[in-house]
């Protein structure tokens, strides 16, 4: 990942920039550069391939470059090879505009052709140089100020970006703009800092602003002015960073939950790769052999909260791929049930922390009956991991937000892989189907990235839900299991009363709650159940419901039924839940943010429930 640091103040800028960039070295990079202005429109740009040490030595660690305003960057190559020419900062030909950029501009080729026709030439292979010259083009064409020309550029650019821009006519100022890529701004002692991550500026200030998507900021010495995409001045709260480690872990995101939503592609891939090599699943690390799998006759999945919803989805997958019978049980109920577990059974305990009190008690109850246990947990050495005969570690990493996202998604993946290996061990799947499903699982991270790339549309719609009092989620089969999780997310962080129902159960009572304006969110990804669920949607629409549909690309007729439709990429229906849950996570997040709540620490809830 690239890193950005900017500074305007009374001290020399170059040492501050180099120090900040050093704090971001953990992100990985292949080149680095800085641009310094001295207050008289004189500019010096120094950049080089390789480690920051090279740049430091070139500038005597900043002491050889004079000026109190500047921007710096560490680059991880995306467009163009690692080189000094492709390194940031980039400038217009006359150095009127100089900028650094994180992210990817998807339509840079189209913009480059437009600018070439206007007489612009390009020295690098980067998308960033295109953005710089687009800003310069609008600045000169319309003879407007920096905010105006940056907004014009933002409206033309497709993709993600965090931009820091300097203009020759404003030598002591920096302008920033953001879409998706994180950016924070700090103030202290009449000086102003900007960075892509907290560690870069934590040495200098704990007072920071979080710039939002499609917002622009004008940085002067000790002062920041914010604007929205309509060029209207807006106010932002100044936040005090109180805990160094916590702030650093946020990675520049406003909330841990949003950061963890964005980490899902990586942690899912890590979890897949932990047991899949060369297209084959190996559960050697899990300590669950094919012989044991062949001997199992009954599976119980026991969990709480979101992990229980994972079990609901995995139940459908196991029963679709194998002849096994699966029961999903709430741990808080299972532990007190007076029931005999069948011989040759497997009890699967799912818990992020591995310390959930009810789940741990359920595991111990199963062991007392002599039944084999498997823990799906995220924390190495946790109680469930220690006490279960077999352990599948999900590699979600630390999850700080109380509302689980990435841990939930890695648990789903673990369930898919378990189901698939059960089918193979028991000779209930062909080699061709096995290979095809492995390929589908491997495609999940990239498809989640695709959904996240279009999250602004979900953010826009979520703003319409801030004032609602009730919401209903419906679906059939796997879609019902995902609806349960979507409903839980909505209620636990936005405090909106929300319920999930199997769509076929609406007529057995819940439909009496539907009235004009009631929001009903329908998950519809299972082809065999599509028409049935659409019929249920029509039923509630006729009673005044506002309908949201979450479905796969290709089901465009959904737009004739639902008032708002979110499309997710096509995938084997068994694994569609991994994709359809992402918009529901984002929707809940944005509604909570819109209501002004503490997203990461919802009231009355704890991350790990270690008491009954």
Secondary structure as the mmCIF struct_conf table of DSSP 4:
data_model
#
loop_
_struct_conf.conf_type_id
_struct_conf.id
_struct_conf.beg_label_comp_id
_struct_conf.beg_label_asym_id
_struct_conf.beg_label_seq_id
_struct_conf.end_label_comp_id
_struct_conf.end_label_asym_id
_struct_conf.end_label_seq_id
STRN STRN1 UNK A 3 UNK A 8
BEND BEND1 UNK A 9 UNK A 11
HELX_RH_AL_P HELX_RH_AL_P1 UNK A 13 UNK A 23
TURN_TY1_P TURN_TY1_P1 UNK A 24 UNK A 24
HELX_RH_3T_P HELX_RH_3T_P1 UNK A 25 UNK A 27
BEND BEND2 UNK A 30 UNK A 30
STRN STRN2 UNK A 31 UNK A 37
BEND BEND3 UNK A 39 UNK A 41
STRN STRN3 UNK A 43 UNK A 49
BEND BEND4 UNK A 50 UNK A 50
HELX_RH_AL_P HELX_RH_AL_P2 UNK A 52 UNK A 58
TURN_TY1_P TURN_TY1_P2 UNK A 59 UNK A 64
BEND BEND5 UNK A 65 UNK A 65
BEND BEND6 UNK A 68 UNK A 68
STRN STRN4 UNK A 69 UNK A 75
BEND BEND7 UNK A 78 UNK A 80
BEND BEND8 UNK A 82 UNK A 83
TURN_TY1_P TURN_TY1_P3 UNK A 84 UNK A 86
BEND BEND9 UNK A 87 UNK A 88
HELX_LH_PP_P HELX_LH_PP_P1 UNK A 89 UNK A 89
STRN STRN5 UNK A 90 UNK A 91
TURN_TY1_P TURN_TY1_P4 UNK A 93 UNK A 94
BEND BEND10 UNK A 95 UNK A 96
STRN STRN6 UNK A 97 UNK A 102
BEND BEND11 UNK A 103 UNK A 103
STRN STRN7 UNK A 105 UNK A 105
TURN_TY1_P TURN_TY1_P5 UNK A 106 UNK A 107
HELX_RH_AL_P HELX_RH_AL_P3 UNK A 108 UNK A 117
TURN_TY1_P TURN_TY1_P6 UNK A 118 UNK A 119
BEND BEND12 UNK A 124 UNK A 125
HELX_RH_AL_P HELX_RH_AL_P4 UNK A 127 UNK A 142
HELX_RH_AL_P HELX_RH_AL_P5 UNK A 146 UNK A 156
STRN STRN8 UNK A 159 UNK A 159
STRN STRN9 UNK A 161 UNK A 167
TURN_TY1_P TURN_TY1_P7 UNK A 168 UNK A 169
STRN STRN10 UNK A 170 UNK A 179
BEND BEND13 UNK A 180 UNK A 181
STRN STRN11 UNK A 184 UNK A 188
TURN_TY1_P TURN_TY1_P8 UNK A 189 UNK A 190
STRN STRN12 UNK A 191 UNK A 195
BEND BEND14 UNK A 196 UNK A 197
HELX_RH_3T_P HELX_RH_3T_P2 UNK A 198 UNK A 200
TURN_TY1_P TURN_TY1_P9 UNK A 201 UNK A 204
BEND BEND15 UNK A 206 UNK A 206
STRN STRN13 UNK A 207 UNK A 210
HELX_LH_PP_P HELX_LH_PP_P2 UNK A 211 UNK A 212
TURN_TY1_P TURN_TY1_P10 UNK A 213 UNK A 214
STRN STRN14 UNK A 215 UNK A 220
TURN_TY1_P TURN_TY1_P11 UNK A 221 UNK A 222
STRN STRN15 UNK A 223 UNK A 228
TURN_TY1_P TURN_TY1_P12 UNK A 229 UNK A 230
STRN STRN16 UNK A 233 UNK A 234
STRN STRN17 UNK A 239 UNK A 240
HELX_RH_AL_P HELX_RH_AL_P6 UNK A 244 UNK A 249
TURN_TY1_P TURN_TY1_P13 UNK A 250 UNK A 252
BEND BEND16 UNK A 254 UNK A 255
HELX_RH_AL_P HELX_RH_AL_P7 UNK A 256 UNK A 262
TURN_TY1_P TURN_TY1_P14 UNK A 263 UNK A 263
HELX_RH_AL_P HELX_RH_AL_P8 UNK A 264 UNK A 275
STRN STRN18 UNK A 276 UNK A 277
TURN_TY1_P TURN_TY1_P15 UNK A 278 UNK A 279
STRN STRN19 UNK A 280 UNK A 281
TURN_TY1_P TURN_TY1_P16 UNK A 284 UNK A 287
HELX_RH_AL_P HELX_RH_AL_P9 UNK A 290 UNK A 295
STRN STRN20 UNK A 298 UNK A 303
HELX_RH_AL_P HELX_RH_AL_P10 UNK A 305 UNK A 321
BEND BEND17 UNK A 322 UNK A 323
STRN STRN21 UNK A 325 UNK A 330
HELX_RH_AL_P HELX_RH_AL_P11 UNK A 331 UNK A 334
TURN_TY1_P TURN_TY1_P17 UNK A 335 UNK A 336
HELX_LH_PP_P HELX_LH_PP_P3 UNK A 340 UNK A 342
TURN_TY1_P TURN_TY1_P18 UNK A 343 UNK A 344
STRN STRN22 UNK A 345 UNK A 351
BEND BEND18 UNK A 352 UNK A 354
HELX_RH_AL_P HELX_RH_AL_P12 UNK A 357 UNK A 368
TURN_TY1_P TURN_TY1_P19 UNK A 369 UNK A 370
STRN STRN23 UNK A 372 UNK A 377
BEND BEND19 UNK A 378 UNK A 379
TURN_TY1_P TURN_TY1_P20 UNK A 380 UNK A 381
HELX_RH_AL_P HELX_RH_AL_P13 UNK A 383 UNK A 387
BEND BEND20 UNK A 388 UNK A 389
STRN STRN24 UNK A 390 UNK A 393
BEND BEND21 UNK A 401 UNK A 403
BEND BEND22 UNK A 405 UNK A 405
HELX_RH_AL_P HELX_RH_AL_P14 UNK A 406 UNK A 425
TURN_TY1_P TURN_TY1_P21 UNK A 426 UNK A 427
BEND BEND23 UNK A 429 UNK A 429
HELX_RH_AL_P HELX_RH_AL_P15 UNK A 431 UNK A 442
TURN_TY1_P TURN_TY1_P22 UNK A 443 UNK A 443
HELX_RH_AL_P HELX_RH_AL_P16 UNK A 444 UNK A 452
TURN_TY1_P TURN_TY1_P23 UNK A 453 UNK A 454
HELX_RH_AL_P HELX_RH_AL_P17 UNK A 455 UNK A 462
HELX_RH_3T_P HELX_RH_3T_P3 UNK A 463 UNK A 465
TURN_TY1_P TURN_TY1_P24 UNK A 466 UNK A 467
BEND BEND24 UNK A 469 UNK A 469
STRN STRN25 UNK A 470 UNK A 475
BEND BEND25 UNK A 476 UNK A 476
TURN_TY1_P TURN_TY1_P25 UNK A 477 UNK A 477
HELX_RH_AL_P HELX_RH_AL_P18 UNK A 478 UNK A 494
STRN STRN26 UNK A 497 UNK A 502
HELX_RH_3T_P HELX_RH_3T_P4 UNK A 503 UNK A 508
TURN_TY1_P TURN_TY1_P26 UNK A 509 UNK A 509
HELX_RH_3T_P HELX_RH_3T_P5 UNK A 510 UNK A 513
TURN_TY1_P TURN_TY1_P27 UNK A 516 UNK A 517
STRN STRN27 UNK A 519 UNK A 524
HELX_RH_3T_P HELX_RH_3T_P6 UNK A 527 UNK A 529
HELX_RH_AL_P HELX_RH_AL_P19 UNK A 530 UNK A 541
TURN_TY1_P TURN_TY1_P28 UNK A 542 UNK A 544
HELX_LH_PP_P HELX_LH_PP_P4 UNK A 545 UNK A 545
STRN STRN28 UNK A 546 UNK A 552
TURN_TY1_P TURN_TY1_P29 UNK A 553 UNK A 554
HELX_RH_3T_P HELX_RH_3T_P7 UNK A 556 UNK A 560
TURN_TY1_P TURN_TY1_P30 UNK A 561 UNK A 561
BEND BEND26 UNK A 563 UNK A 563
STRN STRN29 UNK A 564 UNK A 568
HELX_RH_3T_P HELX_RH_3T_P8 UNK A 573 UNK A 575
TURN_TY1_P TURN_TY1_P31 UNK A 576 UNK A 576
HELX_RH_AL_P HELX_RH_AL_P20 UNK A 577 UNK A 594
TURN_TY1_P TURN_TY1_P32 UNK A 595 UNK A 596
BEND BEND27 UNK A 599 UNK A 601
TURN_TY1_P TURN_TY1_P33 UNK A 603 UNK A 604
BEND BEND28 UNK A 607 UNK A 608
#
